[in-house]
Amino acid sequence: MELIYSAAFLKAYSKLTPELRDQVDKQLLLLAYNPHHPSLHTHKRRGQEHLWQARITRSYRLFFRMEGSTITLVDAASHEK
């Protein structure tokens, strides 16, 4: 899969701690290789049919759009409970 980094994602990524950025980098490798890798817990966002999310940690998520073989990264943010 090809990953495209949106400006919003890059801004959010720059605000993460170095430890979280390391986790994001690890998860992005998995996402590029297999968007449905079990450790990502990938699923569509409720109420937003074109937006997907994947787990970074228990508290943080990646938000993205998938079209064909392209993934556009939208955000990396705290998980809403």
PyMOL Python script that loads the backbone (N, CA, C, O; Angstrom):
from pymol import cmd

cmd.read_pdbstr("""\
ATOM      1  N   MET A   1       0.842  -1.178   0.000  1.00  0.00           N
ATOM      2  CA  MET A   1       0.000   0.000   0.000  1.00  0.00           C
ATOM      3  C   MET A   1       0.889   1.245   0.000  1.00  0.00           C
ATOM      4  O   MET A   1       1.964   1.263   0.601  1.00  0.00           O
ATOM      5  N   GLU A   2       0.416   2.275  -0.684  1.00  0.00           N
ATOM      6  CA  GLU A   2       1.106   3.557  -0.691  1.00  0.00           C
ATOM      7  C   GLU A   2       0.507   4.446   0.392  1.00  0.00           C
ATOM      8  O   GLU A   2      -0.713   4.586   0.477  1.00  0.00           O
ATOM      9  N   LEU A   3       1.357   5.044   1.219  1.00  0.00           N
ATOM     10  CA  LEU A   3       0.893   5.952   2.261  1.00  0.00           C
ATOM     11  C   LEU A   3       1.081   7.391   1.803  1.00  0.00           C
ATOM     12  O   LEU A   3       2.151   7.773   1.329  1.00  0.00           O
ATOM     13  N   ILE A   4       0.024   8.183   1.952  1.00  0.00           N
ATOM     14  CA  ILE A   4       0.071   9.612   1.653  1.00  0.00           C
ATOM     15  C   ILE A   4      -0.163  10.344   2.970  1.00  0.00           C
ATOM     16  O   ILE A   4      -1.123  10.061   3.687  1.00  0.00           O
ATOM     17  N   TYR A   5       0.718  11.279   3.276  1.00  0.00           N
ATOM     18  CA  TYR A   5       0.663  12.009   4.535  1.00  0.00           C
ATOM     19  C   TYR A   5       0.007  13.367   4.313  1.00  0.00           C
ATOM     20  O   TYR A   5       0.580  14.225   3.642  1.00  0.00           O
ATOM     21  N   SER A   6      -1.181  13.572   4.866  1.00  0.00           N
ATOM     22  CA  SER A   6      -1.849  14.871   4.744  1.00  0.00           C
ATOM     23  C   SER A   6      -1.148  15.886   5.642  1.00  0.00           C
ATOM     24  O   SER A   6      -0.436  15.513   6.574  1.00  0.00           O
ATOM     25  N   ALA A   7      -1.354  17.173   5.356  1.00  0.00           N
ATOM     26  CA  ALA A   7      -0.779  18.233   6.174  1.00  0.00           C
ATOM     27  C   ALA A   7      -1.286  18.138   7.608  1.00  0.00           C
ATOM     28  O   ALA A   7      -0.531  18.371   8.552  1.00  0.00           O
ATOM     29  N   ALA A   8      -2.563  17.797   7.775  1.00  0.00           N
ATOM     30  CA  ALA A   8      -3.147  17.670   9.118  1.00  0.00           C
ATOM     31  C   ALA A   8      -2.471  16.537   9.897  1.00  0.00           C
ATOM     32  O   ALA A   8      -2.198  16.672  11.090  1.00  0.00           O
ATOM     33  N   PHE A   9      -2.203  15.416   9.208  1.00  0.00           N
ATOM     34  CA  PHE A   9      -1.529  14.301   9.872  1.00  0.00           C
ATOM     35  C   PHE A   9      -0.116  14.709  10.299  1.00  0.00           C
ATOM     36  O   PHE A   9       0.295  14.448  11.430  1.00  0.00           O
ATOM     37  N   LEU A  10       0.618  15.347   9.393  1.00  0.00           N
ATOM     38  CA  LEU A  10       1.990  15.755   9.705  1.00  0.00           C
ATOM     39  C   LEU A  10       2.033  16.730  10.876  1.00  0.00           C
ATOM     40  O   LEU A  10       2.949  16.675  11.696  1.00  0.00           O
ATOM     41  N   LYS A  11       1.057  17.613  10.957  1.00  0.00           N
ATOM     42  CA  LYS A  11       0.976  18.557  12.070  1.00  0.00           C
ATOM     43  C   LYS A  11       0.718  17.806  13.382  1.00  0.00           C
ATOM     44  O   LYS A  11       1.374  18.070  14.390  1.00  0.00           O
ATOM     45  N   ALA A  12      -0.238  16.873  13.364  1.00  0.00           N
ATOM     46  CA  ALA A  12      -0.547  16.084  14.559  1.00  0.00           C
ATOM     47  C   ALA A  12       0.653  15.235  14.966  1.00  0.00           C
ATOM     48  O   ALA A  12       0.975  15.136  16.150  1.00  0.00           O
ATOM     49  N   TYR A  13       1.309  14.629  13.994  1.00  0.00           N
ATOM     50  CA  TYR A  13       2.480  13.780  14.245  1.00  0.00           C
ATOM     51  C   TYR A  13       3.583  14.595  14.919  1.00  0.00           C
ATOM     52  O   TYR A  13       4.230  14.110  15.847  1.00  0.00           O
ATOM     53  N   SER A  14       3.801  15.818  14.463  1.00  0.00           N
ATOM     54  CA  SER A  14       4.873  16.657  15.019  1.00  0.00           C
ATOM     55  C   SER A  14       4.627  17.025  16.480  1.00  0.00           C
ATOM     56  O   SER A  14       5.567  17.353  17.204  1.00  0.00           O
ATOM     57  N   LYS A  15       3.378  16.973  16.912  1.00  0.00           N
ATOM     58  CA  LYS A  15       3.031  17.323  18.294  1.00  0.00           C
ATOM     59  C   LYS A  15       3.108  16.132  19.252  1.00  0.00           C
ATOM     60  O   LYS A  15       3.003  16.309  20.466  1.00  0.00           O
ATOM     61  N   LEU A  16       3.291  14.916  18.716  1.00  0.00           N
ATOM     62  CA  LEU A  16       3.364  13.727  19.558  1.00  0.00           C
ATOM     63  C   LEU A  16       4.712  13.651  20.257  1.00  0.00           C
ATOM     64  O   LEU A  16       5.699  14.219  19.789  1.00  0.00           O
ATOM     65  N   THR A  17       4.743  12.947  21.377  1.00  0.00           N
ATOM     66  CA  THR A  17       6.005  12.718  22.071  1.00  0.00           C
ATOM     67  C   THR A  17       6.877  11.799  21.216  1.00  0.00           C
ATOM     68  O   THR A  17       6.357  11.080  20.362  1.00  0.00           O
ATOM     69  N   PRO A  18       8.189  11.812  21.431  1.00  0.00           N
ATOM     70  CA  PRO A  18       9.061  10.905  20.668  1.00  0.00           C
ATOM     71  C   PRO A  18       8.653   9.437  20.805  1.00  0.00           C
ATOM     72  O   PRO A  18       8.739   8.675  19.841  1.00  0.00           O
ATOM     73  N   GLU A  19       8.211   9.042  21.993  1.00  0.00           N
ATOM     74  CA  GLU A  19       7.792   7.658  22.211  1.00  0.00           C
ATOM     75  C   GLU A  19       6.567   7.314  21.359  1.00  0.00           C
ATOM     76  O   GLU A  19       6.500   6.241  20.760  1.00  0.00           O
ATOM     77  N   LEU A  20       5.595   8.241  21.312  1.00  0.00           N
ATOM     78  CA  LEU A  20       4.400   8.004  20.498  1.00  0.00           C
ATOM     79  C   LEU A  20       4.747   8.003  19.011  1.00  0.00           C
ATOM     80  O   LEU A  20       4.185   7.220  18.245  1.00  0.00           O
ATOM     81  N   ARG A  21       5.665   8.870  18.600  1.00  0.00           N
ATOM     82  CA  ARG A  21       6.082   8.878  17.192  1.00  0.00           C
ATOM     83  C   ARG A  21       6.711   7.546  16.809  1.00  0.00           C
ATOM     84  O   ARG A  21       6.491   7.051  15.704  1.00  0.00           O
ATOM     85  N   ASP A  22       7.492   6.962  17.712  1.00  0.00           N
ATOM     86  CA  ASP A  22       8.067   5.632  17.453  1.00  0.00           C
ATOM     87  C   ASP A  22       6.967   4.600  17.264  1.00  0.00           C
ATOM     88  O   ASP A  22       7.042   3.759  16.368  1.00  0.00           O
ATOM     89  N   GLN A  23       5.940   4.667  18.116  1.00  0.00           N
ATOM     90  CA  GLN A  23       4.804   3.744  17.999  1.00  0.00           C
ATOM     91  C   GLN A  23       4.063   3.950  16.679  1.00  0.00           C
ATOM     92  O   GLN A  23       3.690   2.984  16.013  1.00  0.00           O
ATOM     93  N   VAL A  24       3.851   5.218  16.304  1.00  0.00           N
ATOM     94  CA  VAL A  24       3.176   5.525  15.039  1.00  0.00           C
ATOM     95  C   VAL A  24       3.983   4.941  13.880  1.00  0.00           C
ATOM     96  O   VAL A  24       3.418   4.305  12.990  1.00  0.00           O
ATOM     97  N   ASP A  25       5.285   5.152  13.885  1.00  0.00           N
ATOM     98  CA  ASP A  25       6.137   4.634  12.814  1.00  0.00           C
ATOM     99  C   ASP A  25       6.011   3.119  12.688  1.00  0.00           C
ATOM    100  O   ASP A  25       5.927   2.585  11.582  1.00  0.00           O
ATOM    101  N   LYS A  26       5.998   2.439  13.815  1.00  0.00           N
ATOM    102  CA  LYS A  26       5.855   0.980  13.827  1.00  0.00           C
ATOM    103  C   LYS A  26       4.507   0.568  13.217  1.00  0.00           C
ATOM    104  O   LYS A  26       4.438  -0.345  12.394  1.00  0.00           O
ATOM    105  N   GLN A  27       3.451   1.250  13.631  1.00  0.00           N
ATOM    106  CA  GLN A  27       2.121   0.905  13.132  1.00  0.00           C
ATOM    107  C   GLN A  27       1.961   1.266  11.648  1.00  0.00           C
ATOM    108  O   GLN A  27       1.240   0.584  10.920  1.00  0.00           O
ATOM    109  N   LEU A  28       2.626   2.326  11.203  1.00  0.00           N
ATOM    110  CA  LEU A  28       2.551   2.697   9.786  1.00  0.00           C
ATOM    111  C   LEU A  28       3.188   1.630   8.900  1.00  0.00           C
ATOM    112  O   LEU A  28       2.712   1.381   7.792  1.00  0.00           O
ATOM    113  N   LEU A  29       4.253   1.004   9.375  1.00  0.00           N
ATOM    114  CA  LEU A  29       4.858  -0.095   8.618  1.00  0.00           C
ATOM    115  C   LEU A  29       3.866  -1.244   8.461  1.00  0.00           C
ATOM    116  O   LEU A  29       3.723  -1.816   7.380  1.00  0.00           O
ATOM    117  N   LEU A  30       3.183  -1.573   9.561  1.00  0.00           N
ATOM    118  CA  LEU A  30       2.164  -2.628   9.496  1.00  0.00           C
ATOM    119  C   LEU A  30       1.026  -2.226   8.566  1.00  0.00           C
ATOM    120  O   LEU A  30       0.550  -3.037   7.771  1.00  0.00           O
ATOM    121  N   LEU A  31       0.595  -0.980   8.666  1.00  0.00           N
ATOM    122  CA  LEU A  31      -0.514  -0.482   7.845  1.00  0.00           C
ATOM    123  C   LEU A  31      -0.170  -0.568   6.362  1.00  0.00           C
ATOM    124  O   LEU A  31      -1.004  -0.973   5.551  1.00  0.00           O
ATOM    125  N   ALA A  32       1.048  -0.191   6.007  1.00  0.00           N
ATOM    126  CA  ALA A  32       1.475  -0.240   4.604  1.00  0.00           C
ATOM    127  C   ALA A  32       1.560  -1.669   4.101  1.00  0.00           C
ATOM    128  O   ALA A  32       1.250  -1.945   2.942  1.00  0.00           O
ATOM    129  N   TYR A  33       1.975  -2.571   4.964  1.00  0.00           N
ATOM    130  CA  TYR A  33       2.118  -3.980   4.585  1.00  0.00           C
ATOM    131  C   TYR A  33       0.774  -4.694   4.538  1.00  0.00           C
ATOM    132  O   TYR A  33       0.483  -5.431   3.596  1.00  0.00           O
ATOM    133  N   ASN A  34      -0.047  -4.464   5.574  1.00  0.00           N
ATOM    134  CA  ASN A  34      -1.344  -5.139   5.679  1.00  0.00           C
ATOM    135  C   ASN A  34      -2.286  -4.283   6.521  1.00  0.00           C
ATOM    136  O   ASN A  34      -2.223  -4.336   7.749  1.00  0.00           O
ATOM    137  N   PRO A  35      -3.162  -3.493   5.886  1.00  0.00           N
ATOM    138  CA  PRO A  35      -4.055  -2.597   6.631  1.00  0.00           C
ATOM    139  C   PRO A  35      -4.964  -3.306   7.636  1.00  0.00           C
ATOM    140  O   PRO A  35      -5.528  -2.667   8.524  1.00  0.00           O
ATOM    141  N   HIS A  36      -5.103  -4.608   7.498  1.00  0.00           N
ATOM    142  CA  HIS A  36      -5.979  -5.350   8.409  1.00  0.00           C
ATOM    143  C   HIS A  36      -5.185  -6.267   9.336  1.00  0.00           C
ATOM    144  O   HIS A  36      -5.704  -7.270   9.825  1.00  0.00           O
ATOM    145  N   HIS A  37      -3.922  -5.911   9.571  1.00  0.00           N
ATOM    146  CA  HIS A  37      -3.100  -6.682  10.502  1.00  0.00           C
ATOM    147  C   HIS A  37      -3.800  -6.695  11.866  1.00  0.00           C
ATOM    148  O   HIS A  37      -4.293  -5.659  12.312  1.00  0.00           O
ATOM    149  N   PRO A  38      -3.850  -7.851  12.530  1.00  0.00           N
ATOM    150  CA  PRO A  38      -4.594  -7.949  13.791  1.00  0.00           C
ATOM    151  C   PRO A  38      -4.191  -6.933  14.868  1.00  0.00           C
ATOM    152  O   PRO A  38      -5.051  -6.475  15.620  1.00  0.00           O
ATOM    153  N   SER A  39      -2.918  -6.576  14.958  1.00  0.00           N
ATOM    154  CA  SER A  39      -2.520  -5.655  16.027  1.00  0.00           C
ATOM    155  C   SER A  39      -2.959  -4.219  15.766  1.00  0.00           C
ATOM    156  O   SER A  39      -2.886  -3.382  16.666  1.00  0.00           O
ATOM    157  N   LEU A  40      -3.416  -3.917  14.543  1.00  0.00           N
ATOM    158  CA  LEU A  40      -3.905  -2.579  14.233  1.00  0.00           C
ATOM    159  C   LEU A  40      -5.345  -2.354  14.686  1.00  0.00           C
ATOM    160  O   LEU A  40      -5.756  -1.219  14.928  1.00  0.00           O
ATOM    161  N   HIS A  41      -6.109  -3.444  14.800  1.00  0.00           N
ATOM    162  CA  HIS A  41      -7.530  -3.342  15.160  1.00  0.00           C
ATOM    163  C   HIS A  41      -8.249  -2.367  14.222  1.00  0.00           C
ATOM    164  O   HIS A  41      -9.029  -1.527  14.672  1.00  0.00           O
ATOM    165  N   THR A  42      -7.987  -2.481  12.936  1.00  0.00           N
ATOM    166  CA  THR A  42      -8.535  -1.580  11.922  1.00  0.00           C
ATOM    167  C   THR A  42     -10.045  -1.748  11.787  1.00  0.00           C
ATOM    168  O   THR A  42     -10.555  -2.866  11.719  1.00  0.00           O
ATOM    169  N   HIS A  43     -10.749  -0.622  11.751  1.00  0.00           N
ATOM    170  CA  HIS A  43     -12.187  -0.645  11.467  1.00  0.00           C
ATOM    171  C   HIS A  43     -12.645   0.736  11.009  1.00  0.00           C
ATOM    172  O   HIS A  43     -11.976   1.744  11.239  1.00  0.00           O
ATOM    173  N   LYS A  44     -13.806   0.751  10.354  1.00  0.00           N
ATOM    174  CA  LYS A  44     -14.389   2.015   9.904  1.00  0.00           C
ATOM    175  C   LYS A  44     -14.934   2.776  11.111  1.00  0.00           C
ATOM    176  O   LYS A  44     -15.400   2.182  12.084  1.00  0.00           O
ATOM    177  N   ARG A  45     -14.862   4.104  11.024  1.00  0.00           N
ATOM    178  CA  ARG A  45     -15.422   4.964  12.071  1.00  0.00           C
ATOM    179  C   ARG A  45     -16.939   4.975  11.941  1.00  0.00           C
ATOM    180  O   ARG A  45     -17.474   5.118  10.842  1.00  0.00           O
ATOM    181  N   ARG A  46     -17.618   4.826  13.052  1.00  0.00           N
ATOM    182  CA  ARG A  46     -19.078   4.908  13.045  1.00  0.00           C
ATOM    183  C   ARG A  46     -19.516   6.291  12.611  1.00  0.00           C
ATOM    184  O   ARG A  46     -19.008   7.296  13.108  1.00  0.00           O
ATOM    185  N   GLY A  47     -20.463   6.343  11.679  1.00  0.00           N
ATOM    186  CA  GLY A  47     -21.010   7.606  11.227  1.00  0.00           C
ATOM    187  C   GLY A  47     -20.139   8.342  10.219  1.00  0.00           C
ATOM    188  O   GLY A  47     -20.518   9.413   9.744  1.00  0.00           O
ATOM    189  N   GLN A  48     -18.977   7.784   9.887  1.00  0.00           N
ATOM    190  CA  GLN A  48     -18.080   8.399   8.908  1.00  0.00           C
ATOM    191  C   GLN A  48     -17.609   7.297   7.959  1.00  0.00           C
ATOM    192  O   GLN A  48     -16.507   6.770   8.109  1.00  0.00           O
ATOM    193  N   GLU A  49     -18.442   6.956   6.993  1.00  0.00           N
ATOM    194  CA  GLU A  49     -18.239   5.755   6.187  1.00  0.00           C
ATOM    195  C   GLU A  49     -16.932   5.700   5.410  1.00  0.00           C
ATOM    196  O   GLU A  49     -16.490   4.608   5.053  1.00  0.00           O
ATOM    197  N   HIS A  50     -16.299   6.830   5.134  1.00  0.00           N
ATOM    198  CA  HIS A  50     -15.055   6.809   4.372  1.00  0.00           C
ATOM    199  C   HIS A  50     -13.818   6.932   5.251  1.00  0.00           C
ATOM    200  O   HIS A  50     -12.698   6.962   4.739  1.00  0.00           O
ATOM    201  N   LEU A  51     -14.003   7.003   6.559  1.00  0.00           N
ATOM    202  CA  LEU A  51     -12.874   7.182   7.475  1.00  0.00           C
ATOM    203  C   LEU A  51     -12.640   5.907   8.270  1.00  0.00           C
ATOM    204  O   LEU A  51     -13.570   5.318   8.823  1.00  0.00           O
ATOM    205  N   TRP A  52     -11.388   5.496   8.314  1.00  0.00           N
ATOM    206  CA  TRP A  52     -10.984   4.303   9.051  1.00  0.00           C
ATOM    207  C   TRP A  52     -10.122   4.716  10.235  1.00  0.00           C
ATOM    208  O   TRP A  52      -9.593   5.826  10.279  1.00  0.00           O
ATOM    209  N   GLN A  53      -9.989   3.802  11.196  1.00  0.00           N
ATOM    210  CA  GLN A  53      -9.071   4.037  12.293  1.00  0.00           C
ATOM    211  C   GLN A  53      -8.298   2.769  12.600  1.00  0.00           C
ATOM    212  O   GLN A  53      -8.779   1.658  12.377  1.00  0.00           O
ATOM    213  N   ALA A  54      -7.087   2.956  13.118  1.00  0.00           N
ATOM    214  CA  ALA A  54      -6.236   1.841  13.539  1.00  0.00           C
ATOM    215  C   ALA A  54      -5.583   2.234  14.854  1.00  0.00           C
ATOM    216  O   ALA A  54      -5.383   3.416  15.133  1.00  0.00           O
ATOM    217  N   ARG A  55      -5.258   1.244  15.645  1.00  0.00           N
ATOM    218  CA  ARG A  55      -4.691   1.479  16.970  1.00  0.00           C
ATOM    219  C   ARG A  55      -3.201   1.811  16.886  1.00  0.00           C
ATOM    220  O   ARG A  55      -2.436   1.136  16.198  1.00  0.00           O
ATOM    221  N   ILE A  56      -2.813   2.860  17.596  1.00  0.00           N
ATOM    222  CA  ILE A  56      -1.394   3.157  17.819  1.00  0.00           C
ATOM    223  C   ILE A  56      -1.022   2.569  19.175  1.00  0.00           C
ATOM    224  O   ILE A  56      -0.101   1.760  19.286  1.00  0.00           O
ATOM    225  N   THR A  57      -1.756   2.991  20.206  1.00  0.00           N
ATOM    226  CA  THR A  57      -1.637   2.447  21.565  1.00  0.00           C
ATOM    227  C   THR A  57      -3.065   2.312  22.082  1.00  0.00           C
ATOM    228  O   THR A  57      -4.022   2.530  21.338  1.00  0.00           O
ATOM    229  N   ARG A  58      -3.205   1.962  23.327  1.00  0.00           N
ATOM    230  CA  ARG A  58      -4.556   1.872  23.894  1.00  0.00           C
ATOM    231  C   ARG A  58      -5.251   3.231  23.876  1.00  0.00           C
ATOM    232  O   ARG A  58      -6.479   3.299  23.835  1.00  0.00           O
ATOM    233  N   SER A  59      -4.471   4.314  23.907  1.00  0.00           N
ATOM    234  CA  SER A  59      -5.043   5.656  24.012  1.00  0.00           C
ATOM    235  C   SER A  59      -5.001   6.473  22.728  1.00  0.00           C
ATOM    236  O   SER A  59      -5.671   7.502  22.642  1.00  0.00           O
ATOM    237  N   TYR A  60      -4.238   6.047  21.732  1.00  0.00           N
ATOM    238  CA  TYR A  60      -4.083   6.835  20.509  1.00  0.00           C
ATOM    239  C   TYR A  60      -4.448   6.019  19.273  1.00  0.00           C
ATOM    240  O   TYR A  60      -4.252   4.805  19.222  1.00  0.00           O
ATOM    241  N   ARG A  61      -4.990   6.732  18.272  1.00  0.00           N
ATOM    242  CA  ARG A  61      -5.432   6.094  17.035  1.00  0.00           C
ATOM    243  C   ARG A  61      -4.902   6.833  15.816  1.00  0.00           C
ATOM    244  O   ARG A  61      -4.628   8.032  15.864  1.00  0.00           O
ATOM    245  N   LEU A  62      -4.763   6.092  14.727  1.00  0.00           N
ATOM    246  CA  LEU A  62      -4.496   6.643  13.402  1.00  0.00           C
ATOM    247  C   LEU A  62      -5.831   6.743  12.687  1.00  0.00           C
ATOM    248  O   LEU A  62      -6.644   5.823  12.769  1.00  0.00           O
ATOM    249  N   PHE A  63      -6.068   7.829  11.997  1.00  0.00           N
ATOM    250  CA  PHE A  63      -7.280   8.000  11.207  1.00  0.00           C
ATOM    251  C   PHE A  63      -6.859   8.173   9.754  1.00  0.00           C
ATOM    252  O   PHE A  63      -5.949   8.944   9.451  1.00  0.00           O
ATOM    253  N   PHE A  64      -7.528   7.449   8.856  1.00  0.00           N
ATOM    254  CA  PHE A  64      -7.104   7.444   7.459  1.00  0.00           C
ATOM    255  C   PHE A  64      -8.244   7.078   6.527  1.00  0.00           C
ATOM    256  O   PHE A  64      -9.303   6.613   6.948  1.00  0.00           O
ATOM    257  N   ARG A  65      -7.987   7.306   5.243  1.00  0.00           N
ATOM    258  CA  ARG A  65      -8.914   6.901   4.183  1.00  0.00           C
ATOM    259  C   ARG A  65      -8.200   5.903   3.295  1.00  0.00           C
ATOM    260  O   ARG A  65      -7.012   6.056   3.012  1.00  0.00           O
ATOM    261  N   MET A  66      -8.929   4.868   2.849  1.00  0.00           N
ATOM    262  CA  MET A  66      -8.368   3.866   1.937  1.00  0.00           C
ATOM    263  C   MET A  66      -9.108   3.931   0.609  1.00  0.00           C
ATOM    264  O   MET A  66     -10.337   3.888   0.560  1.00  0.00           O
ATOM    265  N   GLU A  67      -8.328   4.037  -0.470  1.00  0.00           N
ATOM    266  CA  GLU A  67      -8.889   3.995  -1.815  1.00  0.00           C
ATOM    267  C   GLU A  67      -7.959   3.150  -2.664  1.00  0.00           C
ATOM    268  O   GLU A  67      -6.832   3.554  -2.949  1.00  0.00           O
ATOM    269  N   GLY A  68      -8.426   1.983  -3.067  1.00  0.00           N
ATOM    270  CA  GLY A  68      -7.592   1.088  -3.846  1.00  0.00           C
ATOM    271  C   GLY A  68      -6.350   0.713  -3.057  1.00  0.00           C
ATOM    272  O   GLY A  68      -6.449   0.187  -1.948  1.00  0.00           O
ATOM    273  N   SER A  69      -5.180   0.982  -3.626  1.00  0.00           N
ATOM    274  CA  SER A  69      -3.924   0.653  -2.946  1.00  0.00           C
ATOM    275  C   SER A  69      -3.292   1.877  -2.293  1.00  0.00           C
ATOM    276  O   SER A  69      -2.089   1.888  -2.029  1.00  0.00           O
ATOM    277  N   THR A  70      -4.096   2.911  -2.030  1.00  0.00           N
ATOM    278  CA  THR A  70      -3.598   4.139  -1.419  1.00  0.00           C
ATOM    279  C   THR A  70      -4.277   4.388  -0.070  1.00  0.00           C
ATOM    280  O   THR A  70      -5.496   4.278   0.063  1.00  0.00           O
ATOM    281  N   ILE A  71      -3.461   4.723   0.914  1.00  0.00           N
ATOM    282  CA  ILE A  71      -3.964   5.104   2.233  1.00  0.00           C
ATOM    283  C   ILE A  71      -3.553   6.546   2.470  1.00  0.00           C
ATOM    284  O   ILE A  71      -2.367   6.873   2.430  1.00  0.00           O
ATOM    285  N   THR A  72      -4.533   7.408   2.718  1.00  0.00           N
ATOM    286  CA  THR A  72      -4.260   8.810   3.036  1.00  0.00           C
ATOM    287  C   THR A  72      -4.413   8.985   4.536  1.00  0.00           C
ATOM    288  O   THR A  72      -5.509   8.843   5.077  1.00  0.00           O
ATOM    289  N   LEU A  73      -3.315   9.294   5.201  1.00  0.00           N
ATOM    290  CA  LEU A  73      -3.320   9.498   6.645  1.00  0.00           C
ATOM    291  C   LEU A  73      -3.912  10.860   6.958  1.00  0.00           C
ATOM    292  O   LEU A  73      -3.470  11.876   6.422  1.00  0.00           O
ATOM    293  N   VAL A  74      -4.914  10.877   7.826  1.00  0.00           N
ATOM    294  CA  VAL A  74      -5.668  12.092   8.135  1.00  0.00           C
ATOM    295  C   VAL A  74      -5.270  12.674   9.483  1.00  0.00           C
ATOM    296  O   VAL A  74      -5.136  13.891   9.612  1.00  0.00           O
ATOM    297  N   ASP A  75      -5.078  11.818  10.496  1.00  0.00           N
ATOM    298  CA  ASP A  75      -4.810  12.323  11.842  1.00  0.00           C
ATOM    299  C   ASP A  75      -4.206  11.218  12.702  1.00  0.00           C
ATOM    300  O   ASP A  75      -4.340  10.030  12.408  1.00  0.00           O
ATOM    301  N   ALA A  76      -3.552  11.633  13.750  1.00  0.00           N
ATOM    302  CA  ALA A  76      -3.081  10.753  14.825  1.00  0.00           C
ATOM    303  C   ALA A  76      -3.484  11.467  16.093  1.00  0.00           C
ATOM    304  O   ALA A  76      -2.952  12.531  16.409  1.00  0.00           O
ATOM    305  N   ALA A  77      -4.432  10.882  16.828  1.00  0.00           N
ATOM    306  CA  ALA A  77      -4.995  11.604  17.967  1.00  0.00           C
ATOM    307  C   ALA A  77      -5.409  10.664  19.085  1.00  0.00           C
ATOM    308  O   ALA A  77      -5.468   9.445  18.923  1.00  0.00           O
ATOM    309  N   SER A  78      -5.693  11.276  20.217  1.00  0.00           N
ATOM    310  CA  SER A  78      -6.168  10.544  21.378  1.00  0.00           C
ATOM    311  C   SER A  78      -7.494   9.868  21.033  1.00  0.00           C
ATOM    312  O   SER A  78      -8.330  10.423  20.320  1.00  0.00           O
ATOM    313  N   HIS A  79      -7.659   8.663  21.557  1.00  0.00           N
ATOM    314  CA  HIS A  79      -8.870   7.882  21.321  1.00  0.00           C
ATOM    315  C   HIS A  79     -10.004   8.399  22.179  1.00  0.00           C
ATOM    316  O   HIS A  79      -9.850   8.575  23.387  1.00  0.00           O
ATOM    317  N   GLU A  80     -11.148   8.642  21.549  1.00  0.00           N
ATOM    318  CA  GLU A  80     -12.346   9.091  22.273  1.00  0.00           C
ATOM    319  C   GLU A  80     -12.969   7.898  22.970  1.00  0.00           C
ATOM    320  O   GLU A  80     -13.057   6.812  22.398  1.00  0.00           O
ATOM    321  N   LYS A  81     -13.394   8.095  24.182  1.00  0.00           N
ATOM    322  CA  LYS A  81     -14.071   6.994  24.892  1.00  0.00           C
ATOM    323  C   LYS A  81     -15.539   7.251  24.965  1.00  0.00           C
ATOM    324  O   LYS A  81     -16.280   6.442  25.523  1.00  0.00           O
TER     325      LYS A  81
END
""", "prot")
cmd.dss("prot")
cmd.show_as("cartoon", "prot")
cmd.util.cbc("prot")
cmd.orient("prot")
